[in-house]
Amino acid sequence: MIPLILPLDDPRAVLAVAGGKGESLARLIRAGLPVPAGFHLTTRAYRERSMEGVLEAFRELGGPVAVRSSATAEDLPGLSFAGQHDTVLNVSEDGLFDAVLRCWDSLCSERAVAYREHNGITSAEMAVVVQRMVPAEISGVLFTADPVTGRAEPVVNAVRGLGEALVSGTENPADVLSGDQKASLVALGAQIEALYGTPMDIEWALAGGEFQILQARPITSLRVEWNDTLDGDYLWSNGNVGEAIPEVMTPVTWSLVKVLSGTAIGPHRISGNIGGRFYLNISTFTALGAAVGRAGEMLRSGEETFGRIPAGVTVPPLPMSRAAILGAVLRSAGGPLKQQILYRTRLPRLVRDNPARCAAAREAVAACATPDALLALWHNDLDQLLRFVCPILDAGARMIGGGPVALRRELVALAGEEDAATLLTGFHAGAGLSSVGPLIGLARVRSGELSWEEYAEQWGHRSHDEFEIHQARPAEDPAWMKTQLDALADPVALLERQAAARAAAWDRLMAAHPRRAQRIERRLARIGAGARAREQARSEMVRAFWVMRAFVLRAGELTSSGDDLFFLPIDDVLRVLGGETSLLDRVPAQRQAYERYRALPPYPAVIRGRFDPESWAASPDRRADLYDATSDVPMPSDVTGFPGSAGVVEGVARVLARIDEGGALESGEILVTSVTNVGWTPLFTRAAAVVTDVGAPLSHAAIVARELGIPAVVGCGNATTRIATGDVIRVDGARGTVQKVR
């Protein structure tokens, strides 16, 4: 049986015995932190209404003391109970029993009962902490992170004398600490944050030149921000990455993505997280070009990948000298160069072997019966899948095949816009384009040629938000198939129609330019092979991310953490598996940030400078194409983008904000949306044309629309704000224009 009284550092002083405050103080003192001496009056004493031995413990400690409530439902990760229970200061021997009774009774006070009811807490008990009173010269509160912004910047509030005046709000904080004192306090705060694994709210006192820690609890009101625009003046674009990762990412997914995109030029990263969404840093992309006087050429060369930068927007240069940029690029060149060599030599084998490897890995994850076994599997196998295989697949997905820009220009000169666009299709033939493969697979399931199990094995990892590992894969949900088949028209008929158009265009080219036909045919074959290899690499990288999902799900099961682990970075997931469950204290604030950002509309495709997603979303004048904090760039009056797929169509627009609205698209309507990816593909078979805000010539909408022979204009930036459902519009895919007819 737990005693009525325990020493302050006793390992038995857990939450149920010593309450939240008592458990925290015991943990601090065992870690060697400066905590005033004292003892616990346990919850058993509260239940039995017994103070046996309290007077003797007080006399051994020496007075005066602080008598402090410590309920079993306070100082928790999501609930602090701050100010709900009583603390009595400067207690002498004569007032000791009354002070303990006052703390016990505060558990049933009107305010404490109302607080528990509001937060769904049905029961609680009260322990009491008795500590030697600190004769504070200065006291206050230290937040190891800014509780308003969530930034990792310590905030110190201090007053002379006791801190009760500060906590109660009767005095304002003053700058009364010296620089050295503040540095020592912040260092103690960092030590405590590392102990708990989460930003902390710390009460402290300074007496005799030494700091004493009076209380430490997680910052329950912490407002977490995910916003790399705060780090400097950069130009950001979500171009093609917006279609790969179209929604707000969970922290675990972002940590995995950073493994693939974590390179930098000096301190400036090539990618970033803005309100949970993935963006490329164009300032770093063009830095080398700027250093050698060719920034414009760098921008134009990247348009196929990240889209066009709106007119009037300038790319802010990195705050580095030319020599520093060149040196940083040379120092970081080894990584990309190594990737190039590895993907060229090992990619075909990795792509071929990856389905079997990932299937075996998911089976191995499911077979792990303990956290230690799952942790060992990570270190022995899955870590290599993430840090070696995925970067090579990513390099293949980004670097193979390039865009057919030069050949397209030649074909336009020889055969005209329409035939040039038609000839640059048909790449799904043979081994198949992975963006079209699921579409053909669905058609084969409907015709009975393919079973659901066979489809799931081949394409069950591909979906709308396929890099977000918090999202279930189609293979995990048999009901997904019915939804897709309901949306599907006949893709085979569209592919056959496009094949006939392509054959006719080829015949016309042969007749007009017979001597050039053979060379053009070889170049088309190379471009097609590159496109297929590029998309296969992307598909297999998504399959590897499915393994990461299985791992985090199993970790949640084995640690009884549920889906909380999706709200920690992968390295912290591994630490929780290793027993550091205190890291779960970070989850509530991270989950709140995720939900807060998910409630906002998609951010602009191009962002310059400091950007606040919530302020932008609340503005009636917000733009979907651009946010520029440094200048007022005029909004384009028309809707134009990249020529995605040739053809001219006039029809009724259907503007969709999210894929789950796809059922509203009627056959023959023009699909207008922010961004599409492989999950949208079945809808393409019902659409007369496709128009997107985000995209480039190598984007999903452009590739699939070309293969199906559907006109498309991509990367418009402002289509969803300029066009409304029901508008009659004219889409010219060859010219990249969208006009409102009525």
Secondary structure, DSSP 8 states (H G I E B T S, - for coil): ---SEEETT-TT--HHHHHHHHHHHHHHHHTT-----EEEE-HHHHHHT--TTHHHHHHHH-SSEEEEEEETTSS-SS---TTTS-EEEEE-GGGHHHHHHHHHHHTTSHHHHHHHHHTT-----EEEEEEE----SEEEEEESS-TTT--S--EEEEEES-THHHHHTSS-----S-HHHHHHHHHHHHHHHHHHTS-EEEEEEEETTEEEEEEEEE-TT-----BGGGGS--EEE-TTHHHHS-S---HHHHHHHHHHH--EETTEESEEEETTEEEEEHHHHTHHHHHTT-HHHHHHHHHHHH----TT------SS-HHHHHHHHHHHTHHHHHHHHHHHHHHHHHHHHHHHHHHHHHHHHHH--SHHHHHHHIIIIIHHIIIIIHHHHHHHHHHSS---HHHHHHHHHHH-HHHHHHHT--TTSTT--TTTHHHHHHHHHHHTSS-HHHHHHHHTT--TTTT-TTS--GGG-THHHHHHHHH---HHHHHHHHHHHHHHHHHHHHHH-HHHHHHHHHHHHHHHHHHHHHHHHHHHHHHHHHHHHHHHHHHHHHTT-GGGGGGS-HHHHHHHHTT-GGGGGGHHHHHHHHHHHHTS----SEEES---HHHHHH-TT--SSEEESS------SSEE-EEEE--EEEEEEEEESSGGGGGG--TT-EEEES---GGGHHHHTT-SEEEESS--TTSHHHHHHHHHT--EEE--SSHHHH--TT-EEEEETTTTEEEE--
